[in-house]
Amino acid sequence: MVIKEAKLDIIATRRSQYPEGDKPEFLLVGRSNVGKSSFINAILSRKNLAYTSAKPGKTQTLNFYGVNDSFYLIDVPGYGYAATDKKTQAKFGMMIEEYLEKRDNLRRVFMLIDFRIKPTEDDLLMYNFLKYYNLPVTVIATKADKVSGSKKQHNLKVILDTLDLVVGDDLVVFSSVTKLGVKEVLKKIEDLVEETI
């Protein structure tokens, strides 16, 4: 898939603000510092389309990135950021839940986790939350360039053993620095978009 056009189309906080029409949508979830913005920029071959910040917790809305006029990538607030107060966390949770409950356009969730560490309790809760809605999930293990060759297989086993992926879900080892996994993710999106047409 060649990315010809990508832009932040819509910023939403509730259902009435979502894009109209039936373009396929792909949701990105993950902890606040897991690298969602870097993932978006790497996938869409843009340097600063999604704003990467040294301070976690910057995304506070549902951000719909329109791509090639054929699908949307949606970035949502990160979870597990300790400095976010409970009231704000609850608001984010309700915003994401409202989207998941009745959004027929959603084709797949990309759940980003840090390849360097064991999935956190928050990661497990998110995966089980997505499975509650029977949503297909591809786990994206980010920051793979920071894991040495000898540790890669060990870390992969820890992630798979911890999350215990259901049949149909899969995992992509990813690096926004080396672009490892970019083609694999784009192929998944392309196949699912073509299925919709």
C-alpha positions as CSV (number, residue, x, y, z in Angstrom):
1,M,0.0,0.0,0.0
2,V,1.3,3.4,-1.0
3,I,0.3,6.3,1.3
4,K,-0.6,9.1,-1.0
5,E,-2.6,11.3,1.5
6,A,-2.9,11.4,5.2
7,K,-4.3,14.1,7.4
8,L,-6.0,14.6,10.8
9,D,-9.6,14.9,9.6
10,I,-11.7,14.9,12.7
11,I,-11.2,15.4,16.4
12,A,-14.1,13.9,18.4
13,T,-15.2,13.4,22.0
14,R,-18.7,11.9,21.3
15,R,-20.5,9.8,18.8
16,S,-22.3,12.7,17.0
17,Q,-18.8,14.0,15.9
18,Y,-17.6,10.8,14.3
19,P,-17.1,10.8,10.5
20,E,-20.2,9.9,8.4
21,G,-20.1,7.1,5.8
22,D,-18.8,3.6,6.0
23,K,-15.0,3.9,5.5
24,P,-13.1,1.2,7.5
25,E,-11.6,2.3,10.8
26,F,-8.6,1.0,12.7
27,L,-8.3,1.9,16.4
28,L,-5.0,2.4,18.2
29,V,-4.8,1.8,21.9
30,G,-1.9,1.6,24.3
31,R,-0.3,3.0,27.4
32,S,0.5,6.7,27.3
33,N,4.3,6.3,26.6
34,V,4.2,3.3,24.3
35,G,4.8,5.2,21.1
36,K,1.3,5.5,19.4
37,S,2.3,8.8,17.7
38,S,5.5,7.3,16.4
39,F,3.6,4.3,15.2
40,I,1.2,6.5,13.2
41,N,4.0,8.6,11.7
42,A,5.9,5.4,10.7
43,I,2.9,3.7,9.2
44,L,1.8,6.8,7.2
45,S,5.4,7.8,6.2
46,R,5.0,11.2,7.8
47,K,7.4,12.8,10.2
48,N,5.1,14.9,12.4
49,L,1.5,14.1,11.5
50,A,0.9,12.8,14.9
51,Y,2.4,14.9,17.6
52,T,5.0,13.0,19.7
53,S,5.6,14.5,23.1
54,A,8.1,13.9,25.9
55,K,5.2,14.3,28.3
56,P,2.8,11.3,28.3
57,G,-1.0,11.8,28.2
58,K,-1.2,14.5,25.5
59,T,-4.0,12.8,23.5
60,Q,-7.3,13.6,25.1
61,T,-9.7,13.1,22.2
62,L,-10.5,10.6,19.5
63,N,-8.3,11.7,16.6
64,F,-9.4,10.4,13.2
65,Y,-6.6,10.4,10.6
66,G,-8.0,10.1,7.1
67,V,-5.7,8.0,4.8
68,N,-5.9,7.8,1.0
69,D,-9.6,8.8,1.2
70,S,-10.2,5.1,1.9
71,F,-9.9,4.5,5.7
72,Y,-9.3,6.0,9.1
73,L,-6.6,5.4,11.7
74,I,-8.0,6.5,15.1
75,D,-5.7,7.5,18.0
76,V,-7.3,7.5,21.5
77,P,-6.1,8.7,24.9
78,G,-3.4,6.5,26.4
79,Y,-4.1,4.5,29.5
80,G,-2.1,3.8,32.7
81,Y,-0.6,7.3,33.0
82,A,-0.3,7.9,36.8
83,A,-0.4,11.7,36.5
84,T,-3.9,11.7,34.9
85,D,-6.5,12.2,37.6
86,K,-9.2,9.6,38.2
87,K,-12.0,11.8,36.8
88,T,-10.2,12.4,33.5
89,Q,-9.3,8.7,33.3
90,A,-13.0,7.8,33.7
91,K,-14.0,10.3,31.0
92,F,-11.4,8.8,28.6
93,G,-12.8,5.3,29.4
94,M,-16.4,6.3,28.7
95,M,-15.3,8.0,25.4
96,I,-13.5,4.9,24.2
97,E,-16.3,2.6,25.4
98,E,-18.9,4.7,23.5
99,Y,-16.9,4.3,20.3
100,L,-16.4,0.5,20.8
101,E,-20.0,-0.2,21.6
102,K,-21.7,0.7,18.4
103,R,-19.1,1.5,15.7
104,D,-19.7,-0.9,12.8
105,N,-16.9,0.8,10.8
106,L,-14.2,-0.7,13.1
107,R,-12.3,-3.4,11.4
108,R,-9.4,-4.1,13.8
109,V,-7.8,-2.8,16.9
110,F,-4.0,-2.3,17.0
111,M,-3.0,-2.6,20.7
112,L,0.5,-1.2,21.3
113,I,2.6,-2.6,24.1
114,D,6.3,-2.1,24.9
115,F,8.4,-5.0,23.6
116,R,11.0,-4.4,26.3
117,I,8.8,-5.3,29.2
118,K,6.2,-7.8,30.3
119,P,2.6,-6.6,29.5
120,T,1.4,-4.5,32.5
121,E,-1.8,-5.1,34.4
122,D,-3.3,-2.2,32.4
123,D,-2.4,-4.0,29.1
124,L,-4.1,-7.1,30.3
125,L,-7.2,-5.2,31.3
126,M,-7.3,-3.5,27.9
127,Y,-6.9,-6.8,26.0
128,N,-9.7,-8.4,28.0
129,F,-11.8,-5.3,27.5
130,L,-11.4,-5.6,23.8
131,K,-12.2,-9.3,23.9
132,Y,-15.4,-8.5,25.9
133,Y,-16.6,-6.7,22.7
134,N,-15.3,-9.6,20.5
135,L,-13.0,-7.2,18.6
136,P,-10.2,-8.6,16.4
137,V,-6.8,-7.4,17.8
138,T,-3.3,-7.2,16.5
139,V,-0.8,-6.6,19.2
140,I,2.0,-4.3,18.2
141,A,5.2,-4.8,20.2
142,T,6.9,-1.4,19.9
143,K,10.5,-0.2,20.5
144,A,11.9,-3.5,19.1
145,D,15.1,-1.6,18.1
146,K,15.8,-1.3,21.8
147,V,15.8,-5.0,22.4
148,S,19.0,-7.0,21.7
149,G,18.9,-10.0,19.5
150,S,19.4,-12.5,22.3
151,K,16.4,-11.1,24.2
152,K,14.0,-10.9,21.4
153,Q,12.7,-14.5,21.6
154,H,12.5,-14.4,25.4
155,N,10.5,-11.1,25.4
156,L,8.2,-12.5,22.7
157,K,7.4,-15.6,24.7
158,V,6.7,-13.5,27.8
159,I,4.3,-11.3,25.9
160,L,2.4,-14.2,24.3
161,D,2.3,-16.2,27.6
162,T,1.0,-13.2,29.5
163,L,-1.7,-12.0,27.0
164,D,-2.7,-15.5,25.9
165,L,-4.0,-14.3,22.5
166,V,-7.3,-15.8,21.3
167,V,-7.4,-17.6,17.9
168,G,-7.5,-14.9,15.1
169,D,-5.5,-12.4,17.0
170,D,-1.8,-11.9,16.2
171,L,1.3,-10.0,17.1
172,V,3.7,-7.8,15.1
173,V,7.2,-6.9,16.4
174,F,7.6,-3.2,15.5
175,S,10.1,-0.4,15.4
176,S,9.3,3.2,14.2
177,V,13.1,3.7,14.1
178,T,14.1,0.8,11.8
179,K,10.6,0.5,10.2
180,L,10.4,-3.2,11.3
181,G,6.8,-4.4,11.0
182,V,5.6,-1.4,8.9
183,K,5.0,-3.4,5.8
184,E,3.2,-6.1,7.8
185,V,0.8,-3.7,9.4
186,L,0.1,-1.9,6.1
187,K,-0.7,-5.3,4.4
188,K,-3.2,-6.1,7.2
189,I,-4.9,-2.8,6.7
190,E,-4.9,-3.1,2.9
191,D,-6.4,-6.6,3.1
192,L,-9.2,-5.5,5.4
193,V,-9.9,-2.3,3.4
194,E,-10.2,-4.4,0.2
195,E,-12.6,-6.8,2.0
196,T,-14.9,-3.9,2.7
197,I,-15.0,-2.7,-1.0
